[in-house]
Amino acid sequence: MCFFHVEVLMAVALLTITTAADSTPAKTSTGVALRDDRTNSGRILRTVDRNSEERGIASSVAMWAKVKYWAHAGKSDEYVKQRVGMAGLTGKALEFDPNYKYLERFWHRLEGRTLDKWVRNGLRHTEPGWA
């Protein structure tokens, strides 16, 4: 009979513990009180204006189309620099500009079109082109 009492006592204790564990809400905060007054106590949490950054597929597709058109139309480097906002930049300032990638894409596409023209015109080697 003593063994039966121990089993019942253990079952009751186990049920009590599991019920208490299920009913206790999990602690979600880290101890810092959060306020919803939207003032942030004068701190600036974000220094970059996310609205000013170029984002999304629409702008990527638009720039791809522009680069393709500029190369197809044979636009000059200066024209493309002006259109991507790099007019007057030279050297390292030009290379470190965020829009430099568009200028490189233009050069790559323009070079490809030049090589395609050579092949269509029957030029089979590039020595005269690079001389």
C-alpha positions in Angstrom: 0.0 0.0 0.0 2.9 2.4 0.6 4.2 2.0 -2.9 0.7 3.0 -4.3 0.7 6.2 -2.3 4.2 7.1 -3.6 3.0 6.6 -7.2 -0.1 8.7 -6.7 1.9 11.4 -5.0 4.4 11.4 -8.0 1.6 11.5 -10.5 -0.1 14.5 -8.8 3.3 16.3 -8.5 4.0 15.7 -12.2 0.6 17.0 -13.2 1.0 20.0 -11.0 4.4 20.9 -12.5 3.3 20.5 -16.1 0.1 22.5 -15.5 2.1 25.3 -13.8 4.7 25.3 -16.6 2.0 25.6 -19.3 0.1 28.4 -17.5 3.2 30.6 -16.8 3.8 33.1 -19.6 7.2 33.1 -21.1 9.4 36.1 -20.3 9.8 38.0 -23.6 11.7 41.1 -22.4 15.3 41.4 -21.6 14.8 43.6 -18.6 14.7 46.9 -20.4 11.4 48.7 -20.1 10.0 49.6 -23.5 8.0 52.7 -23.9 5.7 53.5 -26.8 6.0 57.3 -26.8 8.0 57.2 -30.1 10.6 59.7 -28.7 13.5 57.2 -28.2 14.9 59.5 -25.5 16.6 61.6 -28.1 18.6 58.8 -29.6 18.9 58.4 -33.3 18.6 54.7 -34.2 18.8 54.9 -38.0 21.2 57.2 -39.7 20.5 56.2 -43.3 17.2 57.4 -44.8 15.9 54.2 -46.3 13.6 56.1 -48.7 16.5 57.7 -50.4 18.2 54.4 -51.3 17.6 52.9 -54.7 15.6 49.7 -54.2 13.5 47.2 -56.0 13.4 45.5 -59.3 11.7 48.3 -61.1 14.7 50.6 -60.8 17.1 47.7 -61.7 15.1 47.0 -64.9 14.9 50.6 -65.8 18.7 51.1 -65.4 19.3 47.9 -67.4 17.2 49.3 -70.3 18.9 52.6 -70.2 22.4 51.0 -70.3 21.3 48.8 -73.2 19.9 51.8 -75.1 23.0 54.0 -74.5 25.2 51.3 -75.9 22.9 50.6 -78.8 22.7 54.3 -79.7 26.5 54.7 -79.3 26.3 57.4 -76.7 29.6 58.9 -75.4 31.2 58.2 -72.0 30.5 61.8 -71.0 26.8 61.5 -71.8 26.5 58.3 -69.7 28.5 59.9 -66.8 26.1 62.8 -66.9 23.0 60.6 -66.9 24.1 58.5 -64.0 25.2 61.6 -61.9 29.0 61.3 -62.3 29.7 64.3 -64.5 33.1 65.8 -63.7 34.4 62.9 -61.6 37.8 61.4 -62.5 40.3 58.9 -61.1 39.5 57.3 -57.7 36.5 59.5 -57.1 35.0 58.1 -60.3 35.7 54.5 -59.2 34.3 54.9 -55.7 31.0 56.4 -56.8 28.1 54.0 -56.2 26.9 54.5 -59.8 30.3 53.4 -61.3 28.8 49.9 -61.8 26.4 51.3 -64.4 29.3 53.0 -66.3 31.2 49.7 -66.3 28.1 47.8 -67.6 27.8 50.4 -70.4 31.5 49.9 -71.3 31.1 46.2 -71.3 28.0 46.3 -73.5 29.6 48.8 -75.9 32.7 46.7 -76.3 30.5 43.7 -77.0 28.6 45.6 -79.7 31.8 46.7 -81.3 33.1 43.1 -81.4 29.8 42.0 -82.9 30.1 44.6 -85.6 33.6 43.4 -86.5 32.4 39.8 -86.8 29.5 40.8 -89.0 31.8 42.9 -91.3 34.0 39.8 -91.8 36.9 40.8 -89.5 38.2 37.5 -88.2 41.1 38.7 -86.1 41.4 41.7 -83.7 44.9 42.9 -84.4 43.7 45.9 -86.6 41.1 46.8 -84.0 43.6 47.0 -81.1 46.4 48.7 -83.0 
